[in-house]
């Protein structure tokens, strides 16, 4: 794995692929954080509505 990463970093095209992979990873992390936050708020709302019934 280390040899592959070294080869990709030295190769320009591999560097671009690595950059895109990092960007995609950051987008995924942000999406998971947003979905988790929204899910928590929706759960709180449903719990509140259920308690009021």
mmCIF entry with sequence, helices, sheets and N, C-alpha, C, O atoms, coordinates in Angstrom:
data_MODEL
# 
_entry.id   MODEL 
# 
_entity.id                         1 
_entity.type                       polymer 
_entity.pdbx_number_of_molecules   1 
# 
_entity_poly.entity_id                      1 
_entity_poly.type                           'polypeptide(L)' 
_entity_poly.nstd_linkage                   no 
_entity_poly.nstd_monomer                   no 
_entity_poly.pdbx_seq_one_letter_code       
;(UNK)(UNK)(UNK)(UNK)(UNK)(UNK)(UNK)(UNK)(UNK)(UNK)(UNK)(UNK)(UNK)(UNK)(UNK)(UNK)
(UNK)(UNK)(UNK)(UNK)(UNK)(UNK)(UNK)(UNK)(UNK)(UNK)(UNK)(UNK)(UNK)(UNK)(UNK)(UNK)
(UNK)(UNK)(UNK)(UNK)(UNK)(UNK)(UNK)(UNK)(UNK)(UNK)(UNK)(UNK)(UNK)(UNK)(UNK)(UNK)
(UNK)(UNK)(UNK)(UNK)(UNK)
;
_entity_poly.pdbx_seq_one_letter_code_can   XXXXXXXXXXXXXXXXXXXXXXXXXXXXXXXXXXXXXXXXXXXXXXXXXXXXX 
_entity_poly.pdbx_strand_id                 A 
# 
loop_
_entity_poly_seq.entity_id 
_entity_poly_seq.num 
_entity_poly_seq.mon_id 
_entity_poly_seq.hetero 
1 1  UNK n 
1 2  UNK n 
1 3  UNK n 
1 4  UNK n 
1 5  UNK n 
1 6  UNK n 
1 7  UNK n 
1 8  UNK n 
1 9  UNK n 
1 10 UNK n 
1 11 UNK n 
1 12 UNK n 
1 13 UNK n 
1 14 UNK n 
1 15 UNK n 
1 16 UNK n 
1 17 UNK n 
1 18 UNK n 
1 19 UNK n 
1 20 UNK n 
1 21 UNK n 
1 22 UNK n 
1 23 UNK n 
1 24 UNK n 
1 25 UNK n 
1 26 UNK n 
1 27 UNK n 
1 28 UNK n 
1 29 UNK n 
1 30 UNK n 
1 31 UNK n 
1 32 UNK n 
1 33 UNK n 
1 34 UNK n 
1 35 UNK n 
1 36 UNK n 
1 37 UNK n 
1 38 UNK n 
1 39 UNK n 
1 40 UNK n 
1 41 UNK n 
1 42 UNK n 
1 43 UNK n 
1 44 UNK n 
1 45 UNK n 
1 46 UNK n 
1 47 UNK n 
1 48 UNK n 
1 49 UNK n 
1 50 UNK n 
1 51 UNK n 
1 52 UNK n 
1 53 UNK n 
# 
_struct_asym.id          A 
_struct_asym.entity_id   1 
# 
loop_
_struct_conf.conf_type_id 
_struct_conf.id 
_struct_conf.pdbx_PDB_helix_id 
_struct_conf.beg_label_comp_id 
_struct_conf.beg_label_asym_id 
_struct_conf.beg_label_seq_id 
_struct_conf.pdbx_beg_PDB_ins_code 
_struct_conf.end_label_comp_id 
_struct_conf.end_label_asym_id 
_struct_conf.end_label_seq_id 
_struct_conf.pdbx_end_PDB_ins_code 
_struct_conf.beg_auth_comp_id 
_struct_conf.beg_auth_asym_id 
_struct_conf.beg_auth_seq_id 
_struct_conf.end_auth_comp_id 
_struct_conf.end_auth_asym_id 
_struct_conf.end_auth_seq_id 
_struct_conf.pdbx_PDB_helix_class 
_struct_conf.details 
_struct_conf.pdbx_PDB_helix_length 
HELX_P HELX_P1 AA1 UNK A 2  ? UNK A 10 ? UNK A 2  UNK A 10 1 ? 9  
HELX_P HELX_P2 AA2 UNK A 12 ? UNK A 52 ? UNK A 12 UNK A 52 1 ? 41 
# 
_struct_conf_type.id          HELX_P 
_struct_conf_type.criteria    ? 
_struct_conf_type.reference   ? 
# 
loop_
_atom_site.group_PDB 
_atom_site.id 
_atom_site.type_symbol 
_atom_site.label_atom_id 
_atom_site.label_alt_id 
_atom_site.label_comp_id 
_atom_site.label_asym_id 
_atom_site.label_entity_id 
_atom_site.label_seq_id 
_atom_site.pdbx_PDB_ins_code 
_atom_site.Cartn_x 
_atom_site.Cartn_y 
_atom_site.Cartn_z 
_atom_site.occupancy 
_atom_site.B_iso_or_equiv 
_atom_site.pdbx_formal_charge 
_atom_site.auth_seq_id 
_atom_site.auth_comp_id 
_atom_site.auth_asym_id 
_atom_site.auth_atom_id 
_atom_site.pdbx_PDB_model_num 
ATOM 1   N N  . UNK A 1 1  ? 0.826   -1.188 0.000   1.00 0.00 ? 1  UNK A N  1 
ATOM 2   C CA . UNK A 1 1  ? 0.000   0.000  0.000   1.00 0.00 ? 1  UNK A CA 1 
ATOM 3   C C  . UNK A 1 1  ? 0.870   1.252  0.000   1.00 0.00 ? 1  UNK A C  1 
ATOM 4   O O  . UNK A 1 1  ? 0.576   2.225  -0.695  1.00 0.00 ? 1  UNK A O  1 
ATOM 5   N N  . UNK A 1 2  ? 1.932   1.218  0.778   1.00 0.00 ? 2  UNK A N  1 
ATOM 6   C CA . UNK A 1 2  ? 2.817   2.379  0.861   1.00 0.00 ? 2  UNK A CA 1 
ATOM 7   C C  . UNK A 1 2  ? 3.477   2.651  -0.487  1.00 0.00 ? 2  UNK A C  1 
ATOM 8   O O  . UNK A 1 2  ? 3.633   3.807  -0.879  1.00 0.00 ? 2  UNK A O  1 
ATOM 9   N N  . UNK A 1 3  ? 3.866   1.585  -1.200  1.00 0.00 ? 3  UNK A N  1 
ATOM 10  C CA . UNK A 1 3  ? 4.491   1.761  -2.513  1.00 0.00 ? 3  UNK A CA 1 
ATOM 11  C C  . UNK A 1 3  ? 3.517   2.408  -3.486  1.00 0.00 ? 3  UNK A C  1 
ATOM 12  O O  . UNK A 1 3  ? 3.898   3.273  -4.275  1.00 0.00 ? 3  UNK A O  1 
ATOM 13  N N  . UNK A 1 4  ? 2.266   1.988  -3.427  1.00 0.00 ? 4  UNK A N  1 
ATOM 14  C CA . UNK A 1 4  ? 1.245   2.551  -4.305  1.00 0.00 ? 4  UNK A CA 1 
ATOM 15  C C  . UNK A 1 4  ? 1.043   4.033  -4.011  1.00 0.00 ? 4  UNK A C  1 
ATOM 16  O O  . UNK A 1 4  ? 0.959   4.841  -4.935  1.00 0.00 ? 4  UNK A O  1 
ATOM 17  N N  . UNK A 1 5  ? 0.965   4.397  -2.731  1.00 0.00 ? 5  UNK A N  1 
ATOM 18  C CA . UNK A 1 5  ? 0.780   5.798  -2.358  1.00 0.00 ? 5  UNK A CA 1 
ATOM 19  C C  . UNK A 1 5  ? 1.975   6.638  -2.794  1.00 0.00 ? 5  UNK A C  1 
ATOM 20  O O  . UNK A 1 5  ? 1.801   7.755  -3.281  1.00 0.00 ? 5  UNK A O  1 
ATOM 21  N N  . UNK A 1 6  ? 3.187   6.112  -2.622  1.00 0.00 ? 6  UNK A N  1 
ATOM 22  C CA . UNK A 1 6  ? 4.383   6.834  -3.044  1.00 0.00 ? 6  UNK A CA 1 
ATOM 23  C C  . UNK A 1 6  ? 4.377   7.041  -4.547  1.00 0.00 ? 6  UNK A C  1 
ATOM 24  O O  . UNK A 1 6  ? 4.708   8.125  -5.029  1.00 0.00 ? 6  UNK A O  1 
ATOM 25  N N  . UNK A 1 7  ? 4.004   6.014  -5.283  1.00 0.00 ? 7  UNK A N  1 
ATOM 26  C CA . UNK A 1 7  ? 3.943   6.113  -6.743  1.00 0.00 ? 7  UNK A CA 1 
ATOM 27  C C  . UNK A 1 7  ? 2.902   7.148  -7.169  1.00 0.00 ? 7  UNK A C  1 
ATOM 28  O O  . UNK A 1 7  ? 3.155   7.945  -8.073  1.00 0.00 ? 7  UNK A O  1 
ATOM 29  N N  . UNK A 1 8  ? 1.741   7.141  -6.525  1.00 0.00 ? 8  UNK A N  1 
ATOM 30  C CA . UNK A 1 8  ? 0.693   8.091  -6.876  1.00 0.00 ? 8  UNK A CA 1 
ATOM 31  C C  . UNK A 1 8  ? 1.094   9.530  -6.556  1.00 0.00 ? 8  UNK A C  1 
ATOM 32  O O  . UNK A 1 8  ? 0.777   10.443 -7.318  1.00 0.00 ? 8  UNK A O  1 
ATOM 33  N N  . UNK A 1 9  ? 1.784   9.736  -5.443  1.00 0.00 ? 9  UNK A N  1 
ATOM 34  C CA . UNK A 1 9  ? 2.195   11.086 -5.064  1.00 0.00 ? 9  UNK A CA 1 
ATOM 35  C C  . UNK A 1 9  ? 3.239   11.620 -6.029  1.00 0.00 ? 9  UNK A C  1 
ATOM 36  O O  . UNK A 1 9  ? 3.226   12.810 -6.346  1.00 0.00 ? 9  UNK A O  1 
ATOM 37  N N  . UNK A 1 10 ? 4.144   10.773 -6.506  1.00 0.00 ? 10 UNK A N  1 
ATOM 38  C CA . UNK A 1 10 ? 5.187   11.214 -7.432  1.00 0.00 ? 10 UNK A CA 1 
ATOM 39  C C  . UNK A 1 10 ? 4.646   11.479 -8.828  1.00 0.00 ? 10 UNK A C  1 
ATOM 40  O O  . UNK A 1 10 ? 5.162   12.338 -9.543  1.00 0.00 ? 10 UNK A O  1 
ATOM 41  N N  . UNK A 1 11 ? 3.629   10.761 -9.211  1.00 0.00 ? 11 UNK A N  1 
ATOM 42  C CA . UNK A 1 11 ? 3.028   10.929 -10.526 1.00 0.00 ? 11 UNK A CA 1 
ATOM 43  C C  . UNK A 1 11 ? 2.015   12.069 -10.450 1.00 0.00 ? 11 UNK A C  1 
ATOM 44  O O  . UNK A 1 11 ? 1.197   12.102 -9.532  1.00 0.00 ? 11 UNK A O  1 
ATOM 45  N N  . UNK A 1 12 ? 2.058   13.011 -11.406 1.00 0.00 ? 12 UNK A N  1 
ATOM 46  C CA . UNK A 1 12 ? 1.145   14.157 -11.381 1.00 0.00 ? 12 UNK A CA 1 
ATOM 47  C C  . UNK A 1 12 ? -0.309  13.715 -11.434 1.00 0.00 ? 12 UNK A C  1 
ATOM 48  O O  . UNK A 1 12 ? -1.139  14.211 -10.673 1.00 0.00 ? 12 UNK A O  1 
ATOM 49  N N  . UNK A 1 13 ? -0.614  12.802 -12.313 1.00 0.00 ? 13 UNK A N  1 
ATOM 50  C CA . UNK A 1 13 ? -1.988  12.344 -12.448 1.00 0.00 ? 13 UNK A CA 1 
ATOM 51  C C  . UNK A 1 13 ? -2.438  11.641 -11.166 1.00 0.00 ? 13 UNK A C  1 
ATOM 52  O O  . UNK A 1 13 ? -3.590  11.765 -10.749 1.00 0.00 ? 13 UNK A O  1 
ATOM 53  N N  . UNK A 1 14 ? -1.536  10.921 -10.565 1.00 0.00 ? 14 UNK A N  1 
ATOM 54  C CA . UNK A 1 14 ? -1.851  10.268 -9.299  1.00 0.00 ? 14 UNK A CA 1 
ATOM 55  C C  . UNK A 1 14 ? -2.118  11.284 -8.206  1.00 0.00 ? 14 UNK A C  1 
ATOM 56  O O  . UNK A 1 14 ? -2.969  11.069 -7.342  1.00 0.00 ? 14 UNK A O  1 
ATOM 57  N N  . UNK A 1 15 ? -1.387  12.394 -8.243  1.00 0.00 ? 15 UNK A N  1 
ATOM 58  C CA . UNK A 1 15 ? -1.616  13.470 -7.279  1.00 0.00 ? 15 UNK A CA 1 
ATOM 59  C C  . UNK A 1 15 ? -3.001  14.057 -7.420  1.00 0.00 ? 15 UNK A C  1 
ATOM 60  O O  . UNK A 1 15 ? -3.662  14.369 -6.429  1.00 0.00 ? 15 UNK A O  1 
ATOM 61  N N  . UNK A 1 16 ? -3.435  14.205 -8.657  1.00 0.00 ? 16 UNK A N  1 
ATOM 62  C CA . UNK A 1 16 ? -4.780  14.732 -8.898  1.00 0.00 ? 16 UNK A CA 1 
ATOM 63  C C  . UNK A 1 16 ? -5.836  13.765 -8.368  1.00 0.00 ? 16 UNK A C  1 
ATOM 64  O O  . UNK A 1 16 ? -6.824  14.176 -7.758  1.00 0.00 ? 16 UNK A O  1 
ATOM 65  N N  . UNK A 1 17 ? -5.613  12.489 -8.608  1.00 0.00 ? 17 UNK A N  1 
ATOM 66  C CA . UNK A 1 17 ? -6.556  11.481 -8.113  1.00 0.00 ? 17 UNK A CA 1 
ATOM 67  C C  . UNK A 1 17 ? -6.612  11.529 -6.591  1.00 0.00 ? 17 UNK A C  1 
ATOM 68  O O  . UNK A 1 17 ? -7.687  11.430 -5.998  1.00 0.00 ? 17 UNK A O  1 
ATOM 69  N N  . UNK A 1 18 ? -5.468  11.680 -5.973  1.00 0.00 ? 18 UNK A N  1 
ATOM 70  C CA . UNK A 1 18 ? -5.405  11.753 -4.518  1.00 0.00 ? 18 UNK A CA 1 
ATOM 71  C C  . UNK A 1 18 ? -6.151  12.984 -4.002  1.00 0.00 ? 18 UNK A C  1 
ATOM 72  O O  . UNK A 1 18 ? -6.861  12.904 -3.000  1.00 0.00 ? 18 UNK A O  1 
ATOM 73  N N  . UNK A 1 19 ? -5.993  14.114 -4.678  1.00 0.00 ? 19 UNK A N  1 
ATOM 74  C CA . UNK A 1 19 ? -6.701  15.332 -4.282  1.00 0.00 ? 19 UNK A CA 1 
ATOM 75  C C  . UNK A 1 19 ? -8.211  15.146 -4.393  1.00 0.00 ? 19 UNK A C  1 
ATOM 76  O O  . UNK A 1 19 ? -8.957  15.534 -3.493  1.00 0.00 ? 19 UNK A O  1 
ATOM 77  N N  . UNK A 1 20 ? -8.658  14.553 -5.496  1.00 0.00 ? 20 UNK A N  1 
ATOM 78  C CA . UNK A 1 20 ? -10.090 14.315 -5.664  1.00 0.00 ? 20 UNK A CA 1 
ATOM 79  C C  . UNK A 1 20 ? -10.616 13.355 -4.602  1.00 0.00 ? 20 UNK A C  1 
ATOM 80  O O  . UNK A 1 20 ? -11.733 13.521 -4.112  1.00 0.00 ? 20 UNK A O  1 
ATOM 81  N N  . UNK A 1 21 ? -9.826  12.364 -4.250  1.00 0.00 ? 21 UNK A N  1 
ATOM 82  C CA . UNK A 1 21 ? -10.242 11.413 -3.218  1.00 0.00 ? 21 UNK A CA 1 
ATOM 83  C C  . UNK A 1 21 ? -10.377 12.112 -1.862  1.00 0.00 ? 21 UNK A C  1 
ATOM 84  O O  . UNK A 1 21 ? -11.312 11.836 -1.110  1.00 0.00 ? 21 UNK A O  1 
ATOM 85  N N  . UNK A 1 22 ? -9.451  13.008 -1.557  1.00 0.00 ? 22 UNK A N  1 
ATOM 86  C CA . UNK A 1 22 ? -9.534  13.752 -0.301  1.00 0.00 ? 22 UNK A CA 1 
ATOM 87  C C  . UNK A 1 22 ? -10.756 14.668 -0.277  1.00 0.00 ? 22 UNK A C  1 
ATOM 88  O O  . UNK A 1 22 ? -11.448 14.760 0.737   1.00 0.00 ? 22 UNK A O  1 
ATOM 89  N N  . UNK A 1 23 ? -11.016 15.340 -1.393  1.00 0.00 ? 23 UNK A N  1 
ATOM 90  C CA . UNK A 1 23 ? -12.190 16.213 -1.480  1.00 0.00 ? 23 UNK A CA 1 
ATOM 91  C C  . UNK A 1 23 ? -13.464 15.393 -1.318  1.00 0.00 ? 23 UNK A C  1 
ATOM 92  O O  . UNK A 1 23 ? -14.374 15.791 -0.590  1.00 0.00 ? 23 UNK A O  1 
ATOM 93  N N  . UNK A 1 24 ? -13.530 14.253 -1.991  1.00 0.00 ? 24 UNK A N  1 
ATOM 94  C CA . UNK A 1 24 ? -14.708 13.390 -1.880  1.00 0.00 ? 24 UNK A CA 1 
ATOM 95  C C  . UNK A 1 24 ? -14.885 12.917 -0.438  1.00 0.00 ? 24 UNK A C  1 
ATOM 96  O O  . UNK A 1 24 ? -16.006 12.856 0.067   1.00 0.00 ? 24 UNK A O  1 
ATOM 97  N N  . UNK A 1 25 ? -13.792 12.589 0.212   1.00 0.00 ? 25 UNK A N  1 
ATOM 98  C CA . UNK A 1 25 ? -13.860 12.167 1.611   1.00 0.00 ? 25 UNK A CA 1 
ATOM 99  C C  . UNK A 1 25 ? -14.394 13.262 2.518   1.00 0.00 ? 25 UNK A C  1 
ATOM 100 O O  . UNK A 1 25 ? -15.200 12.998 3.409   1.00 0.00 ? 25 UNK A O  1 
ATOM 101 N N  . UNK A 1 26 ? -13.943 14.493 2.290   1.00 0.00 ? 26 UNK A N  1 
ATOM 102 C CA . UNK A 1 26 ? -14.434 15.616 3.090   1.00 0.00 ? 26 UNK A CA 1 
ATOM 103 C C  . UNK A 1 26 ? -15.922 15.861 2.856   1.00 0.00 ? 26 UNK A C  1 
ATOM 104 O O  . UNK A 1 26 ? -16.660 16.176 3.791   1.00 0.00 ? 26 UNK A O  1 
ATOM 105 N N  . UNK A 1 27 ? -16.358 15.717 1.611   1.00 0.00 ? 27 UNK A N  1 
ATOM 106 C CA . UNK A 1 27 ? -17.779 15.889 1.295   1.00 0.00 ? 27 UNK A CA 1 
ATOM 107 C C  . UNK A 1 27 ? -18.609 14.822 2.003   1.00 0.00 ? 27 UNK A C  1 
ATOM 108 O O  . UNK A 1 27 ? -19.678 15.113 2.539   1.00 0.00 ? 27 UNK A O  1 
ATOM 109 N N  . UNK A 1 28 ? -18.115 13.597 2.003   1.00 0.00 ? 28 UNK A N  1 
ATOM 110 C CA . UNK A 1 28 ? -18.833 12.506 2.673   1.00 0.00 ? 28 UNK A CA 1 
ATOM 111 C C  . UNK A 1 28 ? -18.927 12.771 4.176   1.00 0.00 ? 28 UNK A C  1 
ATOM 112 O O  . UNK A 1 28 ? -19.983 12.573 4.777   1.00 0.00 ? 28 UNK A O  1 
ATOM 113 N N  . UNK A 1 29 ? -17.838 13.212 4.776   1.00 0.00 ? 29 UNK A N  1 
ATOM 114 C CA . UNK A 1 29 ? -17.850 13.503 6.213   1.00 0.00 ? 29 UNK A CA 1 
ATOM 115 C C  . UNK A 1 29 ? -18.841 14.629 6.520   1.00 0.00 ? 29 UNK A C  1 
ATOM 116 O O  . UNK A 1 29 ? -19.590 14.548 7.493   1.00 0.00 ? 29 UNK A O  1 
ATOM 117 N N  . UNK A 1 30 ? -18.845 15.676 5.693   1.00 0.00 ? 30 UNK A N  1 
ATOM 118 C CA . UNK A 1 30 ? -19.786 16.784 5.899   1.00 0.00 ? 30 UNK A CA 1 
ATOM 119 C C  . UNK A 1 30 ? -21.229 16.315 5.738   1.00 0.00 ? 30 UNK A C  1 
ATOM 120 O O  . UNK A 1 30 ? -22.103 16.726 6.500   1.00 0.00 ? 30 UNK A O  1 
ATOM 121 N N  . UNK A 1 31 ? -21.482 15.462 4.755   1.00 0.00 ? 31 UNK A N  1 
ATOM 122 C CA . UNK A 1 31 ? -22.839 14.955 4.539   1.00 0.00 ? 31 UNK A CA 1 
ATOM 123 C C  . UNK A 1 31 ? -23.298 14.107 5.724   1.00 0.00 ? 31 UNK A C  1 
ATOM 124 O O  . UNK A 1 31 ? -24.442 14.225 6.163   1.00 0.00 ? 31 UNK A O  1 
ATOM 125 N N  . UNK A 1 32 ? -22.427 13.266 6.235   1.00 0.00 ? 32 UNK A N  1 
ATOM 126 C CA . UNK A 1 32 ? -22.779 12.435 7.391   1.00 0.00 ? 32 UNK A CA 1 
ATOM 127 C C  . UNK A 1 32 ? -23.081 13.309 8.605   1.00 0.00 ? 32 UNK A C  1 
ATOM 128 O O  . UNK A 1 32 ? -24.035 13.052 9.339   1.00 0.00 ? 32 UNK A O  1 
ATOM 129 N N  . UNK A 1 33 ? -22.263 14.345 8.812   1.00 0.00 ? 33 UNK A N  1 
ATOM 130 C CA . UNK A 1 33 ? -22.504 15.250 9.941   1.00 0.00 ? 33 UNK A CA 1 
ATOM 131 C C  . UNK A 1 33 ? -23.844 15.963 9.797   1.00 0.00 ? 33 UNK A C  1 
ATOM 132 O O  . UNK A 1 33 ? -24.583 16.101 10.773  1.00 0.00 ? 33 UNK A O  1 
ATOM 133 N N  . UNK A 1 34 ? -24.159 16.415 8.590   1.00 0.00 ? 34 UNK A N  1 
ATOM 134 C CA . UNK A 1 34 ? -25.424 17.117 8.359   1.00 0.00 ? 34 UNK A CA 1 
ATOM 135 C C  . UNK A 1 34 ? -26.612 16.182 8.560   1.00 0.00 ? 34 UNK A C  1 
ATOM 136 O O  . UNK A 1 34 ? -27.600 16.555 9.192   1.00 0.00 ? 34 UNK A O  1 
ATOM 137 N N  . UNK A 1 35 ? -26.516 14.981 8.027   1.00 0.00 ? 35 UNK A N  1 
ATOM 138 C CA . UNK A 1 35 ? -27.617 14.016 8.159   1.00 0.00 ? 35 UNK A CA 1 
ATOM 139 C C  . UNK A 1 35 ? -27.820 13.631 9.619   1.00 0.00 ? 35 UNK A C  1 
ATOM 140 O O  . UNK A 1 35 ? -28.958 13.495 10.069  1.00 0.00 ? 35 UNK A O  1 
ATOM 141 N N  . UNK A 1 36 ? -26.750 13.458 10.350  1.00 0.00 ? 36 UNK A N  1 
ATOM 142 C CA . UNK A 1 36 ? -26.846 13.119 11.766  1.00 0.00 ? 36 UNK A CA 1 
ATOM 143 C C  . UNK A 1 36 ? -27.519 14.246 12.542  1.00 0.00 ? 36 UNK A C  1 
ATOM 144 O O  . UNK A 1 36 ? -28.375 14.002 13.392  1.00 0.00 ? 36 UNK A O  1 
ATOM 145 N N  . UNK A 1 37 ? -27.128 15.472 12.244  1.00 0.00 ? 37 UNK A N  1 
ATOM 146 C CA . UNK A 1 37 ? -27.719 16.627 12.921  1.00 0.00 ? 37 UNK A CA 1 
ATOM 147 C C  . UNK A 1 37 ? -29.211 16.741 12.631  1.00 0.00 ? 37 UNK A C  1 
ATOM 148 O O  . UNK A 1 37 ? -30.014 16.949 13.540  1.00 0.00 ? 37 UNK A O  1 
ATOM 149 N N  . UNK A 1 38 ? -29.571 16.605 11.372  1.00 0.00 ? 38 UNK A N  1 
ATOM 150 C CA . UNK A 1 38 ? -30.984 16.680 10.989  1.00 0.00 ? 38 UNK A CA 1 
ATOM 151 C C  . UNK A 1 38 ? -31.761 15.526 11.616  1.00 0.00 ? 38 UNK A C  1 
ATOM 152 O O  . UNK A 1 38 ? -32.881 15.718 12.091  1.00 0.00 ? 38 UNK A O  1 
ATOM 153 N N  . UNK A 1 39 ? -31.179 14.344 11.620  1.00 0.00 ? 39 UNK A N  1 
ATOM 154 C CA . UNK A 1 39 ? -31.844 13.184 12.210  1.00 0.00 ? 39 UNK A CA 1 
ATOM 155 C C  . UNK A 1 39 ? -32.126 13.376 13.689  1.00 0.00 ? 39 UNK A C  1 
ATOM 156 O O  . UNK A 1 39 ? -33.187 12.990 14.181  1.00 0.00 ? 39 UNK A O  1 
ATOM 157 N N  . UNK A 1 40 ? -31.181 13.968 14.392  1.00 0.00 ? 40 UNK A N  1 
ATOM 158 C CA . UNK A 1 40 ? -31.366 14.231 15.817  1.00 0.00 ? 40 UNK A CA 1 
ATOM 159 C C  . UNK A 1 40 ? -32.505 15.222 16.037  1.00 0.00 ? 40 UNK A C  1 
ATOM 160 O O  . UNK A 1 40 ? -33.323 15.047 16.941  1.00 0.00 ? 40 UNK A O  1 
ATOM 161 N N  . UNK A 1 41 ? -32.554 16.258 15.210  1.00 0.00 ? 41 UNK A N  1 
ATOM 162 C CA . UNK A 1 41 ? -33.613 17.267 15.342  1.00 0.00 ? 41 UNK A CA 1 
ATOM 163 C C  . UNK A 1 41 ? -34.980 16.679 14.999  1.00 0.00 ? 41 UNK A C  1 
ATOM 164 O O  . UNK A 1 41 ? -35.970 16.986 15.662  1.00 0.00 ? 41 UNK A O  1 
ATOM 165 N N  . UNK A 1 42 ? -35.039 15.842 13.977  1.00 0.00 ? 42 UNK A N  1 
ATOM 166 C CA . UNK A 1 42 ? -36.309 15.209 13.601  1.00 0.00 ? 42 UNK A CA 1 
ATOM 167 C C  . UNK A 1 42 ? -36.781 14.275 14.712  1.00 0.00 ? 42 UNK A C  1 
ATOM 168 O O  . UNK A 1 42 ? -37.966 14.250 15.043  1.00 0.00 ? 42 UNK A O  1 
ATOM 169 N N  . UNK A 1 43 ? -35.865 13.516 15.282  1.00 0.00 ? 43 UNK A N  1 
ATOM 170 C CA . UNK A 1 43 ? -36.223 12.623 16.385  1.00 0.00 ? 43 UNK A CA 1 
ATOM 171 C C  . UNK A 1 43 ? -36.775 13.411 17.568  1.00 0.00 ? 43 UNK A C  1 
ATOM 172 O O  . UNK A 1 43 ? -37.764 13.005 18.177  1.00 0.00 ? 43 UNK A O  1 
ATOM 173 N N  . UNK A 1 44 ? -36.147 14.524 17.893  1.00 0.00 ? 44 UNK A N  1 
ATOM 174 C CA . UNK A 1 44 ? -36.631 15.354 18.998  1.00 0.00 ? 44 UNK A CA 1 
ATOM 175 C C  . UNK A 1 44 ? -38.026 15.889 18.699  1.00 0.00 ? 44 UNK A C  1 
ATOM 176 O O  . UNK A 1 44 ? -38.878 15.940 19.586  1.00 0.00 ? 44 UNK A O  1 
ATOM 177 N N  . UNK A 1 45 ? -38.257 16.284 17.461  1.00 0.00 ? 45 UNK A N  1 
ATOM 178 C CA . UNK A 1 45 ? -39.577 16.809 17.079  1.00 0.00 ? 45 UNK A CA 1 
ATOM 179 C C  . UNK A 1 45 ? -40.641 15.717 17.186  1.00 0.00 ? 45 UNK A C  1 
ATOM 180 O O  . UNK A 1 45 ? -41.725 15.954 17.720  1.00 0.00 ? 45 UNK A O  1 
ATOM 181 N N  . UNK A 1 46 ? -40.331 14.516 16.677  1.00 0.00 ? 46 UNK A N  1 
ATOM 182 C CA . UNK A 1 46 ? -41.291 13.410 16.742  1.00 0.00 ? 46 UNK A CA 1 
ATOM 183 C C  . UNK A 1 46 ? -41.575 13.019 18.188  1.00 0.00 ? 46 UNK A C  1 
ATOM 184 O O  . UNK A 1 46 ? -42.715 12.717 18.539  1.00 0.00 ? 46 UNK A O  1 
ATOM 185 N N  . UNK A 1 47 ? -40.556 13.025 19.014  1.00 0.00 ? 47 UNK A N  1 
ATOM 186 C CA . UNK A 1 47 ? -40.734 12.693 20.428  1.00 0.00 ? 47 UNK A CA 1 
ATOM 187 C C  . UNK A 1 47 ? -41.649 13.714 21.096  1.00 0.00 ? 47 UNK A C  1 
ATOM 188 O O  . UNK A 1 47 ? -42.529 13.355 21.879  1.00 0.00 ? 47 UNK A O  1 
ATOM 189 N N  . UNK A 1 48 ? -41.434 14.978 20.781  1.00 0.00 ? 48 UNK A N  1 
ATOM 190 C CA . UNK A 1 48 ? -42.275 16.040 21.332  1.00 0.00 ? 48 UNK A CA 1 
ATOM 191 C C  . UNK A 1 48 ? -43.722 15.890 20.877  1.00 0.00 ? 48 UNK A C  1 
ATOM 192 O O  . UNK A 1 48 ? -44.646 16.030 21.678  1.00 0.00 ? 48 UNK A O  1 
ATOM 193 N N  . UNK A 1 49 ? -43.917 15.608 19.603  1.00 0.00 ? 49 UNK A N  1 
ATOM 194 C CA . UNK A 1 49 ? -45.272 15.431 19.078  1.00 0.00 ? 49 UNK A CA 1 
ATOM 195 C C  . UNK A 1 49 ? -45.954 14.218 19.699  1.00 0.00 ? 49 UNK A C  1 
ATOM 196 O O  . UNK A 1 49 ? -47.141 14.260 20.024  1.00 0.00 ? 49 UNK A O  1 
ATOM 197 N N  . UNK A 1 50 ? -45.202 13.146 19.859  1.00 0.00 ? 50 UNK A N  1 
ATOM 198 C CA . UNK A 1 50 ? -45.751 11.926 20.445  1.00 0.00 ? 50 UNK A CA 1 
ATOM 199 C C  . UNK A 1 50 ? -46.164 12.156 21.899  1.00 0.00 ? 50 UNK A C  1 
ATOM 200 O O  . UNK A 1 50 ? -47.192 11.646 22.345  1.00 0.00 ? 50 UNK A O  1 
ATOM 201 N N  . UNK A 1 51 ? -45.368 12.917 22.626  1.00 0.00 ? 51 UNK A N  1 
ATOM 202 C CA . UNK A 1 51 ? -45.668 13.186 24.030  1.00 0.00 ? 51 UNK A CA 1 
ATOM 203 C C  . UNK A 1 51 ? -46.910 14.064 24.171  1.00 0.00 ? 51 UNK A C  1 
ATOM 204 O O  . UNK A 1 51 ? -47.650 13.947 25.148  1.00 0.00 ? 51 UNK A O  1 
ATOM 205 N N  . UNK A 1 52 ? -47.135 14.934 23.202  1.00 0.00 ? 52 UNK A N  1 
ATOM 206 C CA . UNK A 1 52 ? -48.286 15.843 23.294  1.00 0.00 ? 52 UNK A CA 1 
ATOM 207 C C  . UNK A 1 52 ? -49.597 15.159 22.921  1.00 0.00 ? 52 UNK A C  1 
ATOM 208 O O  . UNK A 1 52 ? -50.668 15.697 23.202  1.00 0.00 ? 52 UNK A O  1 
ATOM 209 N N  . UNK A 1 53 ? -49.539 14.002 22.304  1.00 0.00 ? 53 UNK A N  1 
ATOM 210 C CA . UNK A 1 53 ? -50.761 13.304 21.894  1.00 0.00 ? 53 UNK A CA 1 
ATOM 211 C C  . UNK A 1 53 ? -51.333 12.610 23.053  1.00 0.00 ? 53 UNK A C  1 
ATOM 212 O O  . UNK A 1 53 ? -52.369 11.956 22.932  1.00 0.00 ? 53 UNK A O  1 
# 
